[in-house]
Amino acid sequence: MMNDNKIHITGPEEEALQMMENASHITSEQLESLKNEDECMQLCCDVAEITMYMQRERDALKLDIAKELSDFHRKRSSRKTKRMKWVAVSLGVAASVAGLLVLRLFFSSPVPDKIEVFLADHSASTQVTLQIAGEKEIEPVMAAVKKISAPAELSSGEISYLVHKEQRKEVEQKRVEMHKLTIPRGGTFKVILSDGSEVYLNADTRFTYPTVFNGKERVVWLNGEAYFKVARNTECPFIVKSGRIDIRVLGTEFDVCNYPSTDARVTLIEGKVAVRDTCGGKTIEMNPKQSIQYFSDGTYRLTEVDTEAYLYWKEGFFYFDDVTLADMMKEIGRWYNIDIEFRNASIMGLRMHFSTNRNREIDHIVDLLNRMEKIHAYFESGRLIIE
């Protein structure tokens, strides 16, 4: 019986190994010769198959090609396979160590799509920061709150500017400041405004507001996503300005999502709001359980929705229901502050149903994505690749 540790590698196998390991230096004469050597061609494709499998296991860089060929040679049953079947397998390796050779042998396969749907910001702060309008200094909110003139109370995950009735006259005599909060990727924060309105800020969001409302309108500015629970005041409407849209309310609960490079969206939970497109569009009055989405071409769509789906982020969950894979990965990239790159444009429009705790490590998210068996997700050079 042959000793498993002394598998004999034949001449054609040795030639195939040398070619596959030095695919980028193969001469035209070697290529022409290989096309006419069925056995050597078969062996190259065998190695390509092994490499593809190992790459799927995220271990292609550690691949010992000679050892894997030896194991494969020992285990595989004798079979006669049409060359073109193996060509198809080999082409799937696309730019892996073995695939380089097979690609050169037959025909040029299209370069895989590389579409960046989200880019990390490695220079951004990992803390909630606060900036006072007119000042250059941007500080962590814990340090900044000690310097502001308005009464503000800071606790874990929130800041409150609430003014009680007995304090109003005293507070209104002080200078009103405009504050800007910036929420980092991977974080959330809550603001209680002077009128008692509550604002929950999602990751990668900037929110600007006065320390005290003392005019005929309560105006705030949003870039990102926030859930508003507005204190009712029929004499003083509450207005959210976010990019090209203004949302006007008296007292209600709603969610606004308006990040750069995404379509603006307003979802009404309860009450009534009027949404105006400041770029010449008309004003739309919304009813509860409706969501309006504004597209870059100036059009909009008003739909009936399950509002629960728009509230899970407040509770610390990802929740995607019939959302495109591209949009889902943008949100995941934003939360974890990681580059997201697609290598297959055709899957970007897949409709996804996916939910999980946002406080888990990203490795857990990748594992869940791969279990769905619709896509292959893996890390490469600090990026999350989807194909």
C-alpha positions in Angstrom: 0.0 0.0 0.0 1.3 3.4 -0.9 2.3 5.7 2.0 0.0 8.8 2.0 2.9 10.9 2.9 4.8 10.0 -0.2 2.3 10.8 -3.0 4.1 10.8 -6.3 3.6 14.0 -8.3 3.8 13.3 -12.1 5.7 15.3 -14.7 2.5 17.0 -16.0 1.5 17.8 -12.4 4.9 19.3 -11.7 4.6 21.5 -14.9 1.1 22.6 -13.9 2.2 23.5 -10.4 5.0 25.6 -11.7 2.7 27.4 -14.1 0.0 28.1 -11.6 2.5 29.4 -9.0 4.1 31.7 -11.5 1.1 32.6 -13.6 2.1 36.2 -14.2 5.4 35.1 -15.8 4.2 32.5 -18.3 5.5 32.8 -21.8 3.4 32.7 -24.9 5.1 29.4 -25.9 4.1 27.8 -22.6 0.5 28.9 -23.1 0.3 27.5 -26.5 1.9 24.2 -25.3 -0.6 24.0 -22.4 -3.6 24.4 -24.7 -2.5 21.2 -26.5 -1.9 19.2 -23.3 -5.2 17.9 -22.1 -3.8 16.3 -18.9 -1.8 19.4 -17.9 -4.8 21.6 -18.7 -7.0 19.4 -16.5 -4.5 19.6 -13.6 -4.3 23.4 -13.9 -8.1 23.5 -13.6 -8.0 21.2 -10.6 -5.6 23.6 -8.9 -8.0 26.4 -9.8 -10.9 24.6 -8.2 -8.8 24.0 -5.0 -7.8 27.7 -4.9 -11.4 28.8 -5.3 -12.5 26.7 -2.4 -9.7 27.9 -0.2 -10.4 31.5 -1.1 -14.0 30.9 0.0 -12.6 29.9 3.3 -10.7 33.2 3.5 -7.4 31.4 3.5 -6.2 31.7 -0.1 -3.0 33.6 1.0 -1.9 30.6 3.1 -2.6 28.1 0.4 0.1 25.4 0.0 -0.7 24.5 -3.6 1.5 21.4 -3.8 0.0 19.9 -0.6 -3.6 20.6 -1.7 -3.0 19.1 -5.2 -1.5 16.0 -3.5 -4.6 15.6 -1.3 -6.9 16.3 -4.2 -5.1 13.8 -6.3 -5.5 11.1 -3.6 -9.2 11.8 -2.9 -10.8 12.6 -6.2 -12.4 9.8 -8.3 -11.3 9.3 -11.8 -13.6 11.2 -14.1 -13.6 12.5 -17.6 -14.9 16.0 -17.7 -15.3 18.2 -20.7 -12.7 20.9 -20.9 -15.3 23.8 -21.1 -16.9 22.7 -17.8 -13.5 23.2 -16.1 -13.0 26.5 -17.9 -16.2 27.8 -16.4 -15.0 26.7 -12.9 -11.6 28.3 -13.4 -13.0 31.6 -14.7 -14.9 31.9 -11.4 -11.6 32.2 -9.6 -11.0 35.6 -11.3 -7.7 37.0 -10.3 -6.9 34.5 -7.6 -3.4 32.8 -7.8 -4.6 30.0 -10.1 -7.3 31.9 -12.0 -4.7 34.3 -13.6 -3.5 31.5 -15.8 -6.8 30.2 -16.9 -8.0 33.7 -17.7 -5.1 34.2 -20.0 -5.5 30.9 -21.7 -9.0 31.4 -23.0 -10.7 34.7 -23.1 -10.7 37.9 -21.2 -13.3 37.9 -18.5 -14.8 41.3 -17.6 -13.1 42.9 -14.7 -15.3 42.5 -11.6 -17.4 45.5 -10.8 -15.9 47.6 -8.0 -18.6 49.9 -6.7 -18.0 51.7 -3.5 -21.4 52.3 -1.8 -19.9 53.6 1.5 -16.5 55.0 2.5 -15.2 55.1 6.1 -14.1 58.4 7.6 -11.0 57.5 9.6 -10.3 61.1 10.7 -13.7 61.5 12.3 -14.1 61.7 16.1 -15.4 58.7 18.0 -17.1 60.9 20.5 -20.2 63.0 20.5 -19.0 66.6 20.0 -20.6 70.0 20.5 -19.7 73.3 18.8 -21.1 76.7 19.7 -22.0 78.7 16.6 -19.4 81.4 15.8 -16.6 79.5 17.5 -14.0 77.3 15.8 -13.5 75.0 18.8 -15.2 71.6 18.6 -15.1 69.7 21.8 -16.4 66.4 23.3 -19.8 67.3 24.7 -18.7 66.5 28.2 -16.1 69.2 28.1 -18.1 71.7 26.1 -21.2 71.6 28.3 -19.2 73.1 31.2 -18.5 76.3 29.1 -21.9 77.1 27.7 -24.1 79.9 29.1 -27.4 78.1 28.8 -28.5 75.7 31.6 -27.8 72.2 30.3 -27.7 68.9 32.1 -25.6 66.1 30.7 -26.2 62.5 31.6 -25.3 59.2 30.0 -26.2 59.4 26.3 -28.3 62.6 26.5 -28.2 66.4 27.1 -31.2 68.4 28.3 -31.9 72.1 27.9 -35.4 71.8 29.4 -36.6 75.2 30.8 -39.2 75.0 33.5 -41.9 77.7 33.7 -40.3 79.3 36.7 -37.0 79.6 34.9 -38.3 81.0 31.6 -38.0 84.7 32.3 -34.4 84.3 33.7 -33.3 82.1 30.8 -34.8 84.4 28.1 -32.7 87.3 29.4 -29.5 85.4 28.6 -27.9 85.3 25.2 -29.4 82.5 23.0 -26.6 80.3 21.5 -26.8 78.0 18.5 -25.3 74.6 19.3 -24.3 71.9 16.9 -24.0 68.3 18.0 -22.2 65.8 15.9 -22.9 62.1 16.5 -20.1 59.7 15.5 -20.6 56.6 13.4 -21.5 53.7 15.7 -23.2 56.0 18.2 -26.6 57.5 19.1 -27.5 60.5 21.3 -30.6 62.1 22.7 -31.4 65.9 23.1 -34.2 67.4 25.1 -34.8 70.9 23.8 -35.8 73.9 25.9 -39.6 73.3 25.1 -39.4 69.7 26.2 -39.3 68.3 22.7 -37.2 65.1 22.5 -34.8 64.4 19.6 -33.1 61.0 19.2 -30.0 61.3 16.9 -28.7 58.4 14.9 -25.1 57.7 13.9 -23.2 60.1 11.7 -25.7 62.9 12.3 -25.3 66.6 12.7 -28.0 68.6 14.6 -28.1 72.4 15.1 -30.6 74.1 17.5 -30.9 77.1 19.7 -30.4 76.7 23.5 -33.8 78.4 24.0 -36.8 78.9 21.7 -38.0 82.5 22.1 -39.5 83.5 18.7 -42.7 82.7 16.8 -41.2 79.5 15.4 -39.1 76.7 16.8 -36.5 76.0 14.1 -33.8 73.3 14.0 -31.4 71.9 11.3 -30.7 68.3 10.6 -28.1 66.4 8.5 -28.5 62.7 9.0 -31.3 60.8 10.8 -33.4 61.7 13.9 -36.6 60.7 15.6 -38.6 63.7 16.8 -41.1 63.7 19.6 -42.3 67.3 19.5 -43.9 69.1 22.4 -47.3 70.6 21.3 -47.6 74.3 20.9 -50.2 75.6 18.5 -48.9 79.1 18.7 -45.3 78.2 17.8 -44.8 75.7 15.0 -41.8 73.4 15.1 -39.8 73.4 11.9 -37.1 70.9 10.8 -34.8 72.1 8.0 -33.0 69.2 6.3 -31.3 69.8 3.0 -34.0 70.6 0.4 -37.0 69.8 2.6 -38.7 71.6 5.5 -41.0 69.8 7.9 -43.5 71.9 9.7 -45.4 70.5 12.8 -47.3 71.6 15.8 -46.9 68.6 18.0 -46.2 65.0 16.7 -43.8 62.1 16.4 -41.9 61.5 13.2 -38.6 60.2 11.8 -36.4 62.2 9.3 -33.6 60.5 7.4 -31.5 62.7 5.1 -27.9 61.6 4.7 -25.6 62.9 1.9 -25.9 60.7 -1.2 -29.2 59.2 -0.1 -32.8 60.1 -0.8 -34.5 62.2 1.9 -37.3 60.4 3.8 -39.9 61.6 6.3 -42.0 59.0 8.2 -44.9 60.1 10.3 -45.7 58.1 13.4 -48.5 60.1 14.8 -50.1 63.6 14.5 -49.7 65.6 11.3 -46.9 67.2 9.4 -46.5 69.3 6.3 -43.4 68.6 4.2 -42.2 71.2 1.7 -39.7 70.8 -1.0 -37.8 74.1 -1.0 -36.6 73.5 -4.6 -39.9 74.5 -6.1 -41.9 71.5 -5.1 -45.3 71.6 -3.5 -46.2 71.1 0.2 -47.4 67.6 1.1 -49.6 67.1 4.2 -48.9 63.7 5.7 -51.1 61.4 7.9 -49.9 58.8 10.4 -48.3 55.6 9.0 -47.2 57.4 5.9 -43.6 57.9 4.5 -42.5 60.3 1.9 -39.3 59.9 -0.1 -37.7 62.6 -2.2 -35.5 61.5 -5.1 -32.6 63.4 -6.6 -34.5 64.1 -9.8 -37.0 66.2 -7.9 -39.8 63.6 -7.7 -41.2 62.1 -4.6 -43.2 59.0 -3.5 -45.8 58.9 -0.7 -46.6 55.4 0.7 -48.4 53.7 3.5 -45.8 51.9 5.8 -45.4 49.9 8.9 -43.9 52.6 11.1 -42.3 50.1 13.5 -39.7 49.4 10.9 -38.4 53.0 11.3 -38.1 52.9 15.0 -35.9 49.9 15.7 -32.7 51.9 15.4 -33.7 53.8 18.5 -33.8 50.5 20.4 -30.3 49.4 19.2 -31.3 47.2 16.2 -30.8 46.9 12.5 -34.1 46.2 10.9 -34.4 46.0 7.1 -37.7 44.9 5.5 -37.8 44.7 1.7 -34.8 47.1 1.5 -32.2 46.9 -1.4 -28.9 45.2 -0.5 -27.0 48.4 -1.5 -29.1 50.6 0.9 -28.7 48.0 3.7 -25.0 47.9 3.3 -24.7 51.7 3.3 -26.4 51.7 6.8 -24.2 48.9 8.1 -21.1 50.7 6.7 -22.2 53.9 8.4 -22.7 52.3 11.8 -19.3 50.4 11.7 -17.5 53.1 9.8 -16.1 50.7 7.3 -15.7 50.9 3.5 -18.3 48.8 1.7 -17.4 47.6 -1.9 -19.6 45.6 -4.2 -17.8 43.3 -6.8 -21.1 42.4 -8.5 -23.4 45.2 -9.5 -26.2 42.7 -10.3 -26.8 41.9 -6.6 -27.1 45.5 -5.4 -30.8 45.6 -6.0 -31.6 42.4 -4.1 -34.5 43.0 -1.7 -33.4 42.1 1.8 -35.2 41.1 5.0 -32.6 41.3 7.8 -32.4 42.2 11.5 -29.9 42.0 14.3 -28.5 43.8 17.3 -26.4 46.8 16.3 -24.1 46.3 19.3 -22.6 43.1 18.0 -19.2 43.0 16.4 -19.1 43.4 12.6 -17.8 39.8 12.2 -21.2 38.6 13.5 -22.9 40.7 10.9 -20.8 39.2 8.1 -21.5 35.7 9.4 -25.2 36.3 9.3 -25.0 37.8 5.8 -23.2 34.6 4.5 -25.7 32.3 6.2 -28.4 33.9 4.0 -26.6 32.2 1.0 -27.6 35.1 -1.3 -24.3 36.8 -1.2 -20.6 36.2 -0.2 -19.3 38.8 2.2 -15.6 38.9 3.4 -12.9 41.4 4.5 -10.1 42.5 2.2 -7.5 45.1 3.1 -9.8 46.6 5.7 -12.8 46.7 3.4 -16.0 44.7 3.5 -16.5 43.1 0.1 -19.8 42.0 -1.2 -20.2 39.7 -4.2 
